Amino acid sequence: MYAYIGCRTTKERNARGKGISVYQVEDGKWELVQILEGEINPSYLCINKKQDRLYSIHGDYSEVSAYKILGNGTIEKMCTQKTHGTNPVHLLLSPSEKWLYVANLQTGSVSVMPVLEDGSLGKIEDLYFISGNGGPGHISHPHQICIDRSGKWMIVPTQGRLQGIGKVTSFRINEDTGALEETAFLKARTGGEPRNCVFHPNNRWLYFLNEKDSTMWFCLFDQNTGTMEPQQILSVLPEDYAGDGWASGLIMSEDGSVLYASNRKHDSITVFGTDPESGRMTYLQNIKTGGGQPRFITFSPDGKQVIAANETTDDLTFFDVDPVNGRLTEKEMLATESPVCVVFKV
């Protein structure tokens, strides 16, 4: 098994990363086998189903790159294309993998890019702007591309900031052309600033993480219309903590029974259980990551661990997942520079 770690590399980000790091993972031990240096802020990664191509955005800039994954797990750059947006922060392949969608945070758009037969990227096919609060030039700021379990809907959480709206927008996907049709949106409460979302396996329950007010939001999702109906909102910070929050990563267990949200500033992970009948959330645990600014969290491929990428302290924290209740126990840490994303080839 191989792990690929995206990072920050620039002085503007006060970063120490050198490029995409590749680790061979065997019997729980991580061995560094490559750092592909020279890649600027390869800060979010995704991998295709065949696990022979890797894609990365270049945060704070306007590009996305494709890489070939070789037989020994190392990577080789294939191409770089312009996203025609500034500060891409998230990318996701369409279900057929004919298209790559990219969220451009600063300029409020979603790029649609064709994936060519060899897995490289063609020039941008289309660009969709997320409307803001006002006239021309007022945009909202997308932070994630999320596709539902049917593959028919794209959900885009966006932040308002100065000229935008904190909201979540639904787009109907045309897989043949890559085209997106906006069908509905749900406005967050003032100051919420939606950042990430995840679908329950039943595809009827949708959970959002709001960055600035540090809340989890549970909504019903209509698979016919793309509309969302709020049901519940809970804080992801402990009740005895009065400081600032800065929520970041969100993941769900494979069976949909447990949610995990990471908190920068508080530097922790909050665990929620979900009711199998109603979908409503119940607070289970808050546990420190032992590192600074856990911007990103993910599962190990077998689902037995949660991994937090602590950006400012240059390490990953590994937690064992209790197979009964989903609670976390810290196991170990791994040093790696300015990590902000981890994906696996198994």
C-alpha positions as CSV (number, residue, x, y, z in Angstrom):
1,M,0.0,0.0,0.0
2,Y,1.2,3.5,-0.7
3,A,0.2,6.9,0.8
4,Y,0.4,10.2,-1.0
5,I,0.6,13.4,1.1
6,G,-0.2,16.8,-0.2
7,C,1.3,19.8,1.5
8,R,1.9,23.6,1.6
9,T,5.3,24.7,0.2
10,T,5.3,28.5,-0.1
11,K,6.7,31.2,2.2
12,E,3.4,33.0,2.0
13,R,1.9,30.0,3.8
14,N,4.8,29.8,6.2
15,A,5.2,26.3,4.9
16,R,8.0,23.7,5.1
17,G,6.7,21.2,2.6
18,K,8.8,20.3,-0.5
19,G,6.3,18.6,-2.7
20,I,4.1,15.5,-2.9
21,S,5.5,12.8,-0.5
22,V,5.0,9.1,-1.2
23,Y,5.2,6.5,1.6
24,Q,5.1,2.8,1.3
25,V,2.9,1.4,4.1
26,E,3.4,-2.1,5.3
27,D,2.3,-3.7,8.6
28,G,1.5,-0.3,9.9
29,K,5.0,1.1,9.2
30,W,5.4,4.1,6.9
31,E,8.6,4.4,4.8
32,L,9.3,7.5,2.7
33,V,10.1,6.4,-0.8
34,Q,9.8,9.7,-2.8
35,I,9.2,13.4,-2.5
36,L,8.3,14.9,-5.9
37,E,9.9,18.3,-5.3
38,G,9.1,21.5,-7.2
39,E,5.3,21.1,-7.0
40,I,3.8,24.4,-5.6
41,N,1.3,23.9,-2.8
42,P,0.0,20.5,-3.9
43,S,-2.6,20.9,-1.2
44,Y,-5.4,18.6,-2.2
45,L,-5.2,15.3,-4.0
46,C,-7.5,12.7,-5.5
47,I,-6.8,9.3,-7.1
48,N,-8.7,7.4,-9.8
49,K,-10.5,4.1,-9.5
50,K,-7.7,2.1,-11.2
51,Q,-5.3,3.9,-8.8
52,D,-2.8,4.6,-11.6
53,R,-3.4,8.4,-11.8
54,L,-3.1,11.1,-9.2
55,Y,-4.5,14.6,-9.4
56,S,-3.5,17.7,-7.4
57,I,-4.6,21.3,-7.2
58,H,-2.0,24.0,-6.6
59,G,-3.4,26.0,-3.7
60,D,-3.2,29.9,-3.9
61,Y,-2.4,29.6,-7.6
62,S,-4.6,28.7,-10.7
63,E,-3.5,25.3,-11.8
64,V,-4.2,21.6,-11.4
65,S,-1.9,18.7,-12.3
66,A,-2.1,15.0,-13.3
67,Y,0.5,12.4,-12.3
68,K,1.2,8.8,-13.4
69,I,1.4,6.3,-10.5
70,L,4.1,3.8,-11.4
71,G,4.3,0.2,-10.4
72,N,6.6,0.9,-7.5
73,G,4.1,3.5,-6.1
74,T,6.2,6.5,-7.1
75,I,4.7,9.3,-9.2
76,E,5.7,11.0,-12.5
77,K,4.2,14.3,-13.7
78,M,2.0,14.1,-16.8
79,C,0.7,17.7,-17.3
80,T,-0.6,20.9,-15.7
81,Q,-3.7,22.9,-16.8
82,K,-5.1,26.2,-15.9
83,T,-8.3,26.2,-13.8
84,H,-9.2,29.8,-14.8
85,G,-9.8,30.5,-11.1
86,T,-7.7,31.5,-8.2
87,N,-6.8,29.4,-5.2
88,P,-8.3,26.0,-6.1
89,V,-9.0,24.2,-2.8
90,H,-10.7,20.9,-3.8
91,L,-11.0,18.6,-6.7
92,L,-13.1,15.5,-7.5
93,L,-13.5,13.1,-10.5
94,S,-17.0,12.6,-11.9
95,P,-18.4,9.0,-11.4
96,S,-17.4,8.0,-15.0
97,E,-14.0,9.8,-14.5
98,K,-14.6,11.6,-17.8
99,W,-14.4,14.9,-15.9
100,L,-12.5,16.6,-13.2
101,Y,-14.3,19.2,-11.1
102,V,-12.3,21.9,-9.3
103,A,-13.5,24.4,-6.6
104,N,-11.8,27.8,-7.0
105,L,-12.2,29.4,-3.6
106,Q,-11.0,33.0,-4.2
107,T,-12.8,33.6,-7.5
108,G,-16.0,31.8,-6.7
109,S,-16.1,29.2,-9.4
110,V,-16.2,25.5,-10.3
111,S,-14.0,24.4,-13.2
112,V,-15.0,21.5,-15.5
113,M,-12.0,19.8,-17.0
114,P,-12.0,16.8,-19.4
115,V,-10.0,13.7,-18.5
116,L,-8.3,12.3,-21.6
117,E,-7.9,8.6,-22.4
118,D,-4.4,8.4,-20.9
119,G,-5.6,10.1,-17.7
120,S,-4.1,13.4,-18.4
121,L,-6.2,16.6,-18.4
122,G,-7.4,18.6,-21.3
123,K,-8.0,22.4,-21.3
124,I,-10.9,23.7,-19.2
125,E,-14.4,22.8,-20.7
126,D,-16.5,25.2,-18.7
127,L,-16.6,27.5,-15.6
128,Y,-19.5,28.0,-13.3
129,F,-19.6,30.9,-10.9
130,I,-21.4,30.7,-7.6
131,S,-23.5,33.9,-7.2
132,G,-23.0,36.2,-4.2
133,N,-24.9,38.9,-2.5
134,G,-25.3,41.8,-5.0
135,G,-24.6,42.6,-8.6
136,P,-22.0,41.6,-11.1
137,G,-18.7,40.5,-9.6
138,H,-20.3,39.4,-6.3
139,I,-19.5,35.8,-5.8
140,S,-19.5,33.1,-3.1
141,H,-16.5,31.0,-2.3
142,P,-16.7,27.2,-2.9
143,H,-14.7,25.0,-0.6
144,Q,-15.6,21.5,-1.7
145,I,-17.0,19.4,-4.5
146,C,-19.3,16.7,-3.2
147,I,-21.2,14.2,-5.4
148,D,-24.1,12.2,-4.1
149,R,-24.3,8.4,-4.1
150,S,-26.4,8.3,-7.3
151,G,-23.8,10.3,-9.2
152,K,-26.5,12.7,-10.4
153,W,-26.0,15.6,-8.0
154,M,-23.1,17.9,-7.1
155,I,-23.3,19.7,-3.8
156,V,-21.0,22.7,-3.3
157,P,-20.6,24.3,0.1
158,T,-19.7,28.0,-0.2
159,Q,-18.5,30.7,2.2
160,G,-19.8,34.2,2.1
161,R,-16.9,36.4,3.2
162,L,-17.3,40.0,2.0
163,Q,-19.4,39.8,-1.2
164,G,-20.8,36.3,-1.0
165,I,-23.4,34.1,0.7
166,G,-22.7,31.3,3.1
167,K,-24.8,28.6,1.4
168,V,-24.9,25.2,-0.1
169,T,-25.8,24.8,-3.8
170,S,-27.1,21.8,-5.7
171,F,-26.2,21.2,-9.3
172,R,-27.6,18.5,-11.6
173,I,-24.7,16.7,-13.4
174,N,-24.8,15.8,-17.1
175,E,-22.2,13.1,-17.2
176,D,-22.0,13.1,-21.0
177,T,-21.1,16.7,-21.4
178,G,-19.8,17.6,-17.9
179,A,-22.4,20.4,-17.8
180,L,-23.9,21.5,-14.4
181,E,-27.4,22.9,-13.9
182,E,-28.0,24.8,-10.7
183,T,-31.3,23.6,-9.2
184,A,-31.4,24.7,-5.6
185,F,-29.6,26.3,-2.7
186,L,-29.8,26.4,1.1
187,K,-28.6,29.5,2.9
188,A,-26.7,29.0,6.1
189,R,-27.3,31.1,9.2
190,T,-25.2,34.3,9.3
191,G,-21.6,33.6,10.2
192,G,-21.9,29.8,9.6
193,E,-19.7,29.6,6.5
194,P,-20.3,26.1,5.1
195,R,-17.0,24.3,4.3
196,N,-17.5,20.5,3.9
197,C,-20.3,18.0,3.5
198,V,-20.8,14.2,3.4
199,F,-23.7,12.0,2.3
200,H,-25.0,9.1,4.4
201,P,-25.0,5.8,2.5
202,N,-28.8,6.0,2.2
203,N,-28.3,9.2,0.1
204,R,-31.2,10.9,2.0
205,W,-29.2,12.4,4.8
206,L,-26.6,15.1,4.3
207,Y,-24.3,16.5,6.9
208,F,-22.4,19.9,6.6
209,L,-19.5,21.3,8.6
210,N,-19.7,25.1,9.1
211,E,-16.2,26.5,9.4
212,K,-16.6,29.8,11.2
213,D,-19.3,29.0,13.8
214,S,-17.9,25.5,14.3
215,T,-21.2,23.7,13.8
216,M,-22.4,20.4,12.3
217,W,-25.6,20.7,10.3
218,F,-27.9,17.7,9.4
219,C,-30.3,18.1,6.5
220,L,-32.7,15.9,4.5
221,F,-31.8,15.6,0.9
222,D,-34.4,15.1,-1.9
223,Q,-32.9,12.9,-4.6
224,N,-35.4,14.1,-7.2
225,T,-35.0,17.8,-6.8
226,G,-31.7,18.3,-5.1
227,T,-33.3,20.4,-2.4
228,M,-32.2,20.3,1.3
229,E,-34.2,20.6,4.5
230,P,-32.4,21.5,7.8
231,Q,-33.2,19.2,10.7
232,Q,-30.5,19.8,13.4
233,I,-27.4,21.8,14.2
234,L,-24.8,21.1,16.9
235,S,-21.5,22.6,18.0
236,V,-18.3,20.7,17.2
237,L,-16.5,22.4,20.1
238,P,-16.7,21.2,23.7
239,E,-19.2,22.9,26.0
240,D,-16.4,24.0,28.4
241,Y,-14.3,25.7,25.6
242,A,-15.0,29.4,25.1
243,G,-12.2,30.2,22.6
244,D,-12.4,30.6,18.8
245,G,-13.1,27.7,16.5
246,W,-12.1,27.1,12.9
247,A,-13.7,23.8,11.7
248,S,-12.0,22.0,8.8
249,G,-12.3,18.3,7.9
250,L,-15.3,16.1,7.8
251,I,-15.6,12.3,7.2
252,M,-18.2,9.6,7.9
253,S,-17.8,5.9,8.7
254,E,-18.6,3.5,5.8
255,D,-21.9,2.4,7.4
256,G,-22.9,6.0,8.2
257,S,-23.1,5.5,11.9
258,V,-20.3,7.9,13.0
259,L,-19.2,11.4,11.9
260,Y,-15.8,12.9,12.6
261,A,-15.0,16.6,12.4
262,S,-11.6,18.3,12.9
263,N,-11.2,21.6,14.6
264,R,-8.3,23.9,14.0
265,K,-7.4,26.4,16.8
266,H,-8.9,23.9,19.3
267,D,-6.7,21.2,17.5
268,S,-9.1,18.3,18.0
269,I,-11.5,15.9,16.5
270,T,-15.1,15.7,17.5
271,V,-17.1,12.5,17.1
272,F,-20.8,12.2,16.6
273,G,-23.1,9.2,16.4
274,T,-26.0,9.2,13.9
275,D,-29.4,7.7,14.8
276,P,-30.2,4.8,12.3
277,E,-33.9,5.8,12.2
278,S,-33.9,9.6,12.1
279,G,-30.3,10.5,11.1
280,R,-30.0,12.9,14.0
281,M,-26.6,13.4,15.6
282,T,-25.5,12.7,19.2
283,Y,-22.2,14.0,20.6
284,L,-19.8,11.1,21.5
285,Q,-16.3,12.5,22.0
286,N,-13.8,15.3,21.6
287,I,-10.1,14.3,21.4
288,K,-7.0,16.4,20.9
289,T,-4.8,15.6,17.9
290,G,-1.6,16.5,19.7
291,G,-0.6,18.7,16.7
292,G,-1.5,22.1,15.3
293,Q,-4.2,23.0,12.8
294,P,-5.6,19.6,11.8
295,R,-6.9,20.9,8.4
296,F,-7.6,17.4,7.0
297,I,-8.8,14.1,8.3
298,T,-9.3,10.7,6.6
299,F,-9.7,7.0,7.2
300,S,-7.1,4.4,6.7
301,P,-8.2,2.1,3.8
302,D,-9.4,-0.6,6.2
303,G,-11.4,2.0,8.2
304,K,-9.7,1.0,11.4
305,Q,-7.9,4.3,11.9
306,V,-8.6,8.0,11.5
307,I,-5.6,10.1,10.4
308,A,-5.3,13.8,11.1
309,A,-3.0,16.0,9.1
310,N,-1.6,18.7,11.4
311,E,-0.4,21.5,9.1
312,T,1.5,23.7,11.4
313,T,3.3,21.1,13.5
314,D,4.5,19.0,10.6
315,D,2.9,15.7,11.6
316,L,0.1,13.1,11.1
317,T,-1.7,11.8,14.1
318,F,-3.1,8.2,13.9
319,F,-6.1,7.2,16.0
320,D,-7.5,3.7,16.4
321,V,-11.3,3.5,15.9
322,D,-13.3,1.5,18.4
323,P,-15.3,-1.0,16.2
324,V,-18.3,-0.8,18.5
325,N,-18.9,2.9,19.1
326,G,-16.5,4.7,16.8
327,R,-14.7,6.5,19.6
328,L,-11.0,7.3,19.0
329,T,-7.8,6.4,20.9
330,E,-4.5,8.1,19.9
331,K,-2.0,5.6,18.7
332,E,1.1,7.3,17.2
333,M,2.4,10.2,15.2
334,L,4.4,10.6,12.0
335,A,6.6,13.6,11.1
336,T,6.0,15.1,7.6
337,E,6.2,18.7,6.5
338,S,3.1,21.0,6.3
339,P,0.7,18.1,5.5
340,V,-2.8,19.0,4.3
341,C,-4.1,15.9,2.5
342,V,-3.6,12.1,2.5
343,V,-4.8,9.6,-0.2
344,F,-4.0,5.9,-0.6
345,K,-3.2,3.3,-3.3
346,V,-4.1,-0.2,-2.1
